[in-house]
Amino acid sequence: MSINNMKNVSKQEQTVVNFGEKNIPRQNYSRVITLDKKLLNACGCDVSPDSEIRAKVELVKGKKEDFIKVTPFCPDDAEPIQEKEP
């Protein structure tokens, strides 16, 4: 997907970049989702073939919607990348 096709949506002081819909195929008893290199690179991750990328995965339950939050980070970092407060 080219970066020109991505849709930006701004809410308050937050910018959301839509990378489109993804298939979530089965793998054994789980599901797998892939993340684009451009997306990981924009989060400050090293996307070289030898790099290891980990992610913190959270279920966020709200009054109007529930969603999965994935925060990538490098294992060398002490803490995952923090979101800016609005």
N, C-alpha and C positions, 0 to 999 in steps of 0.2 A: 504494500500500500504506500503510495507516495505521500509525503508530508503535506502536499497541496490539497489532498482529498480529505484531510482531517478537519473536523468541525470543532471550533473553539466555543465554549459556552462559559460566560463569566457569571458568577454568583457572588455578590458582595466583593470580597477581596480575593476570591479563589478563582482560578482558571481551570476548567476541565477540558482536556483534549480527548476527543472521541476517536479511538482506534478501530471502531467498527465492531461488528458482531463476530464472535468466534465460536467454532464448534468445540464441544467439550467431550471428547471421546472417552470410552471406557478403557481402563487398564487394570486388569484383575478386578478387585472389589472397590476401586476408586475411580475418580475422574481426573483427567489431566487437562490443564490449560497452558498454552504457550504464550510467552510475552515477546513482542517484537524487540529486536536489538535497539532500534531507535528509541523506543520507550525506556528501556533500561539505561541506555546512554544518557537520556535526558534526566534521569534520576541520579546521575553521577556514578553509575556502575561501570566497571571495566568489562567490556564485552569481548575481549580477546579470547581465543580458543582455550588458553590455559587458565583463565580466571574462574574462580568459584563464586557464585552469587547465591546468597540465601535470602529468604523473605520471611517477614513476620506476617501471619495470616490471622485476621480477626473477623468475627461475625458481628456486624453492627445492627442492632435492632432499634428502630425508631418508631414514632407514632404513625407515620405515614408510609414508611418503607423499610425493608430489611435489605442489607447488602453485605458483600464480602469485601474487606479492605486488605489489600496486599501491599506491604511496604518492603521493597528490596533493600538489602544492605550487604556490604562486603564483610566477610568473616573477620578481617583484620580490624574493622571498626568496633569500638566498644559498644556503641549504641546504634540502633537503626536510624535512618534519616527521619528527622522530626518534621511534622507539618507545621507551617506557620499558623498562628492563631489569627482568626479574622478580626 
